[in-house]
Each structure stands twice: as C-alpha cells, then as structure tokens.
Amino acid sequence: MKLVATDDQEIAQRLKQRDANAMAELYDKYGGLLYSVILRAVANQATAEDLLQETFLRIWNRIHTFDVERGRLEGWIVTIARNRAIDYLRSLRSQPAESGTTLEDLEHSGLFITKETEADRLTRRKAVGAALERLNEEQREVLELTHFQGLTQTEIAERLHKPLGTVKSLVRSALKILRTSAVEAGGTSR
C-alpha cells in the first residue's frame, strides 16, 4: 500500500516538472477508473471519451494545486473526473433524457469499477504521451496559461502579444490534437 502512495507521489512530482511521460503513466494507471466514473455518469461512450481527455488536460494544467499532504493523488484525480462529469450533466439540465444517472448516483462507490485490461491501459498510456508530444511549444504554452494559470484567452493574447484569434486557434488546435489522439488510441472514429 505504501508503494502505491510513493509511486503516486513520484508521478505527481514529475507532473509538476512537466514530464509528459509521467502523464502517460498516470493515464495508464488511472485512465480506466476515470473513464468508468465518467461513463457511468454520462451514459455515452463518445461523451465519456471527450470528458476523459478534458479531465487529463485539467490534471496536466492544474497539477500544481495538488498537495500530497492534503490527500492521495488518486482521490484528487477522481474528484476532477467526477466534477467534470457533474459539470457536463448540469449543462444538460434542459435535456434530462441524455443521462439516466442522477448527481446523487455519482456518490456511490460502484462507479469506480473498471473492466479495462492491461493492454487497454498500455494503449491509453502511449496515446497520451504521443498526444502531448504532438503539441508544439505555442500550443502547450497557451494550454498551460489557460488551465495551469487560469488566464482567459484575452489575457493570454495580451501577455504573449498575439492576436486573440491566434490564441483561440492555438487552443482549438491543441484540443483537437488531444481528442484525435484519444480516438486513434481507442480505435473508434467520429
């Protein structure tokens, strides 16, 4: 048990140092768990895949807020995934038929059951690493400023002395690369 906590602490430290391989390891270790939490909530594979990618992007960009003294990495990332699913469900309140899962259902521990195999985890791990490597420096920079530092796209444009449209394009293209990589890794197409 202590070994798992130490591994997670090491992964968290490497993520804080912006190690893309650490993100791939995190995805390998917890991707199935997070996917099952999200899928159970939204009841749609394509949506769950998108939300999973957004969850890992948030983890990558907000890892600096994780404090090993306040809790376990696993709990922190599950909370991020759960919150992302809740945010999505709240956005659908005008269309309640989209999901059969209530917000209260998200509290049940049965949501944490995963059936992902080791081969699936390895595939996801490689996909995350490859996706992060596909981003160019400008794309990484705007995503880090958006999510890691919480800046708006307007603030980023001012800071980088770039047109707002350029910043928006960089964010869009980076997210598209991450989503495309997720689809390729999953063997599905949209």
C-alpha positions, 0 to 999 in steps of 0.5 A: 500500500505504501508503494502505491502512495510513493509511486503516486507521489513520484508521478505527481512530482514529475507532473509538476516538472512537466514530464509528459511521460509521467502523464502517460503513466498516470493515464495508464494507471488511472485512465480506466477508473476515470473513464468508468466514473465518467461513463457511468455518469454520462451514459455515452461512450463518445461523451465519456471519451471527450470528458476523459481527455478534458479531465487529463488536460485539467490534471496536466494544467492544474497539477500544481494545486495538488498537495500530497499532504492534503490527500492521495493523488488518486482521490484528487484525480477522481474528484476532477473526473467526477466534477467534470462529469457533474459539470457536463450533466448540469449543462444538460439540465434542459435535456434530462433524457441524455443521462439516466444517472442522477448527481446523487448516483455519482456518490456511490462507490460502484462507479469506480469499477473498471473492466479495462485490461492491461493492454487497454491501459498500455494503449491509453498510456502511449496515446497520451504521451504521443498526444502531448508530444504532438503539441508544439511549444505555442500550443502547450504554452497557451494550454498551460496559461489557460488551465495551469494559470487560469488566464482567459484567452484575452489575457493570454493574447495580451501577455504573449502579444498575439492576436486573440484569434491566434490564441483561440486557434492555438487552443482549438488546435491543441484540443483537437490534437488531444481528442484525435489522439484519444480516438486513434488510441481507442480505435473508434472514429467520429 
